[in-house]
Every structure is written in structure tokens, then in C-alpha cells.
């Protein structure tokens, strides 16, 4: 599976530009697209799954041109949108059966075998008879992955899949995506949650105001922040002053004081111990001090 995006731009009515000259070459495995809300991620995902026409630029998926070969591209795709519409009066298996019928999968016996297999794959076999409206948020997202896998797609596009999930469901969902990405399915994961990328993706890009501002391995982005992250012990009275001067990624109680994780070009006026950065530190450093200088 190869996805080629060349000089892609999109402008909405009244001139708002959501994407500006985006170019990416994607191979197999799991690819992470990271950026804040409003960066243009959903616009890019909508173009890739043929729901939106780009203003300019070219996209090919396995040598199928996005403008000319939309039906062929759709046959390769599975898509989990940010907001999945389920039918509250259908049970989980009925929703998948209905989706499979829409996809033209016949006869019924084959369809039901596939539905059972998909429910097992996303660990919902024990909830097959639960009505969609009674599923938890995490279960609905897993059901969404199951419907996206109908027809055995080669490319799976997921948009903000863990937004709004509790920590346990988020971990469960990340684990499921990692399992899928280790098989024959290429996954594009679009998210504003740094932990989604760090836990599952070996290749990533960062989108900012419609433009690609970083492309590479998460470890390469982390390298940019090395030497710019500290642990700072600070009293309760001085914590707000620290936050006013530097981005504080986390602050945890330590006795009567705090242990703050601080990102900065240089640390002045506060004692600090250098800290090995993680991807969240790197993301904050890049936005505050690399993009900030631009």
C-alpha cells in the first residue's frame, strides 16, 4: 500500500484555507498525523476517503488517482470518522450486518460469519446483543473500527479515535490499533492526543495551520527537545510564577511543594534537573519555541 499526496491544498467558501501545499509519501504500517484542533487534519482525512474534493493538488492510493478512480479507492478503504453515526435501536451485531449489506456482502451466511469474526477481532463478542445506544463510548469506537474493517480494506483511516474516552478505554483502543497496524492493514491515525502517537506509531507528521511542519519518526521529534526539559522543585507560592514564564507540562505534589516538568530554551531563575524528554515534551517544545520563532 502506497499513498502519495502532492501539493494538496483546500480552501473552504469565503477563502478559509484548511490545507496549504501538503505533500506526504506514506508506506505500510501505522502513520500518525498529529496536530491541534483546527490544524486541518479532518479536512485531509475527508479528502483521502473521497468525501471532499481538494481545491488543488494530487492524491494517489496504490496508483489510483483520487479524482479519476474514486470507486477503486473506496474499495481499498475503511474509515472511522470522528463522529460515528450508529442506530440506537440496532444491536451491535445488527449494526454490523446492516453495514455489511450496504457494502454488498452476500449471501447472509457469509455476512453473519464475517460479523461474528469482526466482533471477536474488536473484543465485542460478549456485547453482540447490546443495543448500540447502550454501549460505552469506547465500545462504540471499537464497533466503529469493526464497521471500517468490513470488506477487508487495505487502508484504514481513523480520525480522532480516542477523543472523549476514559483512560482505560483509550489504552484498550490504542492496543487494538497497534494490533491491526502490525498486520496487513495500513493505518492513518489522525489525532490531537500525543499519547495516541507515542504508543503506536513509528512514523508521523505534524500539521499546523494547514501545513506540514514536521515529518519523521517520533524519536526525531524527541531529539529536538533534548536539553530543553527540566524537573523543577517549586513551592506552592512560586508555582504560578513558574507557569507564567515557562510551559509547564505537568506538576505533581511532592510533600508541601511541587515537582514541575518544564520546557524551555534555557531555564533561568529556578533550580532544575535535566529530564529526558518524551513525545509530549517534544510537541510542546516544537510548538512553543520552533514554530514560535517562525
N, C-alpha and C positions, 0 to 999 in steps of 0.2 A: 504494500500500500504506500503510495506516494502522493502527497498533497503539495501543490505548488501554487503559491499566492504571489502575484507580481503587480506591484504598483497599484494596489487596491485602494480606492477612495469611495466614500459615500457621504452625500450631503442630503439632509432632510429638507422639506419645504421651508421656505424663509431663510435658507442659506446655512443652517446649522450643520457643521461638518463633524460627523461622528468618526470617520476614518480618514487618515491622510497618508497616502502613499505607503501602504503597508505591504511589505514583502517578506515571505517566510517560505522555507522549504522544510517539509515535515516528512519523516520516515515512519518506521514502526514504533511500537511501544506506547508509553503514556507521555503525552506532552502537556505541560501546564501553561496556561495563559493567565497571568497574574496582573491585577490592576484594581484600582479603587472603583467604586460605583460611579458610573458616568464616563468611564475611560473609553468606551466603545466596544467592550467585549461582546455584549449581547448582539450588537449590530453585526459584528464579524461572524459570530456563530449563526445568525439568521441568514447571512449571505451564503455561508458554507453549506447549509442544509436546504438551500434553494427557496427559502421563504421570502427573500428580499433581493432585489436586483441592485448590483453595485452601480454607482454613478460612473466609475471608470476603473480600469484595471482588468486583470485576467485571473481566473482560478481554474486549475485542472486537478482532477482527482483520478488517479490511475489513468492518466492520459485522456480522460473525458473532460471536454470543455464545459464549464458551468453554464454558459449561455446556450450552447447548441445541444448538449447531451443531458438535459435535466432528468429525464426519465431513467437513464442509465446510472446517473449519480445517485438518484433516490433509491435505486435498488441496492446500492452499496452501503447505505446509511442507516444508522439508528440514532435517534435524537431524544434526549431528555431535556425539555425546556425548563426554565427557571420556575414557571408555574405550570404544573401538570393538571389538566382537567380530567378528573375521574367522575364516574357516575355513582352517586351515593347509594342508589337502590340496587346496584350490582354487587355481587360478592367478588372477592379478589379474582377467583378463577374465571368468573363470568366476564369480568372486565378484560382479562387477557384473551378469552375466547372471542369476545366481540372484536377486539383489536386485530386478532389473527384473521377473522373473517373479512374485515376491511382490507387486510393485506392480501386477500385472495387465497389463503391457505385452505385447501380442501384435500381429501374428504374430512368429515367430522372426526373420525377415529384418529387420523394423523394429527389433527389440530389439538385434540384433547391430550394426546401423548406429549406434544410439544408444550402445552400449557403446564402439565404436571412437571416436566423437566425444568422449565423456566422457574416455577415456584420453588423447586428444590435448589436451583442454582443461586437464587437470591435469598434463600433460607426463609421462605414464607409458606412452606408446605403445611405447617400446623395452623396457618391462618387462611387457608384457601377458602373457607366458607364464611369468613368475616366480611361484612359489608364494607365497601371502600370508605364510606364516611366514618366508620368506627376504627379504622386503622390509625396508628400513631403517625406523627409526621415522618419519622424515619422509615416506617413500614411503607408509607405512600411513596417515598423516594425509591425504595427498593422495588416496589411494584412498577414504578416508572422505568427503572432500569430493565426489568423483565419485559415490558412492552417495547422498549427500544431494541431489545435483542431478538424480537420476532423476525423471522426470515434470515437469521444468521448474518447480520451485517458485518462488513469488514472494517468499517469506520464508525465509531461511536462518539457522538458529540454530547457532552453534558455541560449544562450552563448553571453555575452556582448551586451544585447539588447538595451542599451541607448547610446552606444558609437557613437559620432558624432551628436547626436541630440541637438537641441537648448533647453534652459531651460524649455520652455513651453511644448514642445513635450516630454521631459524627465519626467516631472511631470505627464503628461497625461498617459504616458506609465506605469509609476510606479503605478498609480492608477488602471489601468486595471489589472496589475499583482496581486495587492493586492486583487481585487475583485475575480479573478479567484482562488487565493490561499485560499480564505475563503470558497470555495465550496468543491466539491468532488475531485478536481484535486490536486495532489501533484506536487509542482513546485521546480525544482532545478535551481537556478539563479546564473550563473557564471559571475563575473564582477570584474573590477579593480576600479570601481567607488564606493567610500564608501557610498555616499548618496543613492545608489540603495539598499544597505543592511539595512541601518538605517531606511529607510522609510517603509520597507515591511517585514523584516524577524525577527522572534523571535528566530531562531536557525541558527548558522553559523559555518563555519570553515575557517581558513586562510591557504592558500597554499603558500609555499615559497621554491623556488628551488626544486620543485617536492615533497616536504614533507609537511605533516600536522603539523603546528606549534602551532595551537590553535583550540580548539573546545568548543563551549558553546554558551550561549546567548550573544547578543551584550552588554548587561548591564554588564556581567562579564568581557569583554574586557575593557569596560569603567572604571570599578573599578580598573584595573591595572594602569591606568593613573592618578587616583585621587591623588592630591597633587603634580602633576608634570606639571601643566599647569598654566600659568600666563598671565594676561594682563599687558603689559609694555608700558608706555608712553615714547616715544623716539623722539628726534629731527631728522630732515631730515639728518643732518650731521652724526648722530650716528646709523642710521638705518642699513647701510651696515655692520658696526661693530657688531651689534646685530645678523645679519644674518650669519656672519662668525663664531660666537660662538655657536649659538643655532638654531635648526629648528624653523622657523617662519611659522606658518600655515596660518596666514592672517595678513594683515596690512591695516588699514583703516585711511584715513586722519582725523585729529582732530585739527581744526584750522590750525596753521602753522606747527604742529607736526604730529605724527602718534600714533595710538593705535595698538600695535602689540600683537598677540596671540602667545605665546612662549611655546614650550615643552622642558623640561629639567629635568635632575635628581635633580639638585639644581640650583638656579638662583643666580649668583654672579656678582657683578659689575653693575647691573641695578636695579632700583626700580621696583617692580612688585606687583600686587594684585592677589591673588589666584583666579583661574577661574574654574568653574565646567566643566569638560571635556565632549565633545561629542565623537561620534564614530570616527570622522576624527582625533581628537587629539589622541585618544587611538591607532589608527592604526599607526600614526607617532611615538608615544612613543614606541610601541611594536617593530617596525622595527629598530628604531634608538638605543634604549637602552636595549631592551631584546634580540632581535636577534643579535644586535651589540656586545653584551658581549659574545655571543657564537662564 
